[in-house]
Each structure stands twice: as C-alpha cells, then as structure tokens.
Amino acid sequence: MTTMPDLEIVKNYFEKSVDAHGATPQGVDWNSEFSQEIRFEQLLKICDPTNPFSIVDYGCGYGALADYLTKKGFKANYFGFDIVDKMLITAREHHAGKSNRTFTEDRNLLPVCDYVVASGIFNYRANISFEDWTTHIISIFHQFNELSQKGFSSNFLTKYSDTDHMRSDLYYADPCYLFDYCKRNFSKNVALLHDYTIYDFTILVRKG
Ligand SMILES: C[S@@+](CC[C@H](N)C(=O)[O-])C[C@H]1O[C@@H](n2cnc3c(N)ncnc32)[C@H](O)[C@@H]1O
C-alpha cells in the first residue's frame, strides 16, 4: 500500500543547503550554475517566448529562474512557490526591488497561470520508498495540470544514470513511465527531452 510521504525530512535537507550556501546553485543542491541553467533552458521550451506569459515556478528555491527569465529576455509574470520557509526568505531578499516576481509558501495563493515549471523538486526522496515517491509525483503532476492553462514541465534524474554514481537517497525516474502517464492523463502533446548531456530528463506537457 502507498501513502503520501511526510516531507519534513525533505524540508530539513533543503533548509540545510540554503543555510550553508545562500542564494547560489549550491544553496539549492545543484553542483554548478551550468547544471541549474541547462535545466531551466529545457523546462522553458514549454513557453511561447513571442508573447508575455505568467508562470508558476513550483519549488522555486531562491528564485533563480526569475533572473534567468529576465537574462534571456522573456516577458513573464513570475510566481515562485516553495515548501521551505528559509528558501522564501532568501528569495525575497535576493529579489527585493525587482518587479513581476512574487513568492509564496501557500500553494492555495498560487493563481492559475499559463505555465507551471518545476526544477529538481523530485530528486531528493531521503528514505521514502520509490513507490510512495512515485505516488507523490503523480499527485503533484495533477496540481500542475490544474494550475496551468497552456502547459507544464518538470525534470528528473534518470534511471539511465551510471550505477556507480547513483545515491540511495535520490529518485531516479523512469522516463517511459512518466511519458506514458502524462500522455494518458493530461494531453496528447507530450515531449520527453533526454538529450542534454547531464543525467537528467525533462517532460513537457503541452495543453490545447
Ligand atoms: C533542487 S532545488 C531547486 C530549486 C530551484 N527550482 C532551482 O532550480 O534553482 C528543489 C527545491 O524544491 C523545493 N521542494 C521540494 N519538494 C517540494 C514540494 N513538494 N513542493 C514545493 N517545493 C518543493 C525544495 O525546498 C527546493 O527549494
């Protein structure tokens, strides 16, 4: 039987990383700016850059995506959500005085947007079982579906990673399972990107 996981241990993990490293890629447990930004590049392929859009960054950390959107010339109204209070405190400090970005710890305050994107929120599963973590992912995918009008995207560590580099506390997803689930439950237009050099893939669910 599967149960919804208690996320306290996940919160503690990310609280420690932001405490130690602040508003940096290491502060959200990425090993470099390169690996953070290559993921953003894939996730944002869901967006039509020719028009302004609204976007939820689900598991926003310190909101690095908001800066990336500006750097790349996207015109976006950005809403960052995270479950770790210290991430949001850091995010609000880091983005003070910048426009078109809002941060919240209350999922119920998130508006329905054009797009929802999520980077790295499913990687750390601590001692939660693979089955329970998969149930958790599917439940959050349904939230992405409800919160997005035009589409959503999310990334995962891949089960096609080299075995000697895999950690027992991380979740290595099966891309074919998630592709199939999204195709059957959310949209006919689903893309799986598994060609960007790191041990990671991105799912894009395009609606309408
Ligand atoms: C690997 S970090 C990446 C942060 C940011 N997306 C980035 O790429 O810079 C994952 C973030 O997701 C948050 N997170 C984990 N599980 C979450 C959940 N179920 N809902 C919302 N945020 C979550 C963590 O607190 C952490 O800030």
The ligand as an SDF file (V2000), in Angstrom:
LIG
                    3D

 27 29  0  0  0  0  0  0  0  0999 V2000
   16.9200   21.1770   -6.2400 C   0  0  0  0  0  0  0  0  0  0  0  0
   16.0990   22.5560   -5.5170 S   0  0  0  0  0  0  0  0  0  0  0  0
   15.8820   23.5610   -6.9670 C   0  0  0  0  0  0  0  0  0  0  0  0
   15.3810   24.9630   -6.7200 C   0  0  0  0  0  0  0  0  0  0  0  0
   15.0270   25.7480   -7.9950 C   0  0  0  0  0  0  0  0  0  0  0  0
   13.9450   25.0780   -8.6970 N   0  0  0  0  0  0  0  0  0  0  0  0
   16.2540   25.8830   -8.8940 C   0  0  0  0  0  0  0  0  0  0  0  0
   16.3790   25.0880   -9.8230 O   0  0  0  0  0  0  0  0  0  0  0  0
   17.0640   26.7720   -8.6330 O   0  0  0  0  0  0  0  0  0  0  0  0
   14.4730   21.9330   -5.1810 C   0  0  0  0  0  0  0  0  0  0  0  0
   13.5660   22.8830   -4.4590 C   0  0  0  0  0  0  0  0  0  0  0  0
   12.2550   22.3080   -4.4110 O   0  0  0  0  0  0  0  0  0  0  0  0
   11.7100   22.5180   -3.1280 C   0  0  0  0  0  0  0  0  0  0  0  0
   10.7230   21.4630   -2.9550 N   0  0  0  0  0  0  0  0  0  0  0  0
   10.9390   20.1420   -2.7240 C   0  0  0  0  0  0  0  0  0  0  0  0
    9.7860   19.4720   -2.6850 N   0  0  0  0  0  0  0  0  0  0  0  0
    8.8170   20.3810   -2.8800 C   0  0  0  0  0  0  0  0  0  0  0  0
    7.3840   20.3080   -2.9450 C   0  0  0  0  0  0  0  0  0  0  0  0
    6.7340   19.1580   -2.8020 N   0  0  0  0  0  0  0  0  0  0  0  0
    6.6960   21.4310   -3.1700 N   0  0  0  0  0  0  0  0  0  0  0  0
    7.3440   22.6130   -3.3290 C   0  0  0  0  0  0  0  0  0  0  0  0
    8.6860   22.7590   -3.2630 N   0  0  0  0  0  0  0  0  0  0  0  0
    9.4070   21.6470   -3.0630 C   0  0  0  0  0  0  0  0  0  0  0  0
   12.8890   22.4990   -2.1880 C   0  0  0  0  0  0  0  0  0  0  0  0
   12.6230   23.1650   -0.9920 O   0  0  0  0  0  0  0  0  0  0  0  0
   13.9630   23.1960   -3.0400 C   0  0  0  0  0  0  0  0  0  0  0  0
   13.9520   24.5900   -2.8330 O   0  0  0  0  0  0  0  0  0  0  0  0
  1  2  1  0
  2  3  1  0
  2 10  1  0
  3  4  1  0
  4  5  1  0
  5  6  1  0
  5  7  1  0
  7  8  2  0
  7  9  1  0
 10 11  1  0
 11 12  1  0
 11 26  1  0
 12 13  1  0
 13 14  1  0
 13 24  1  0
 14 15  1  0
 14 23  1  0
 15 16  2  0
 16 17  1  0
 17 18  1  0
 17 23  2  0
 18 19  1  0
 18 20  2  0
 20 21  1  0
 21 22  2  0
 22 23  1  0
 24 25  1  0
 24 26  1  0
 26 27  1  0
M  CHG  2   2   1   9  -1
M  END
$$$$
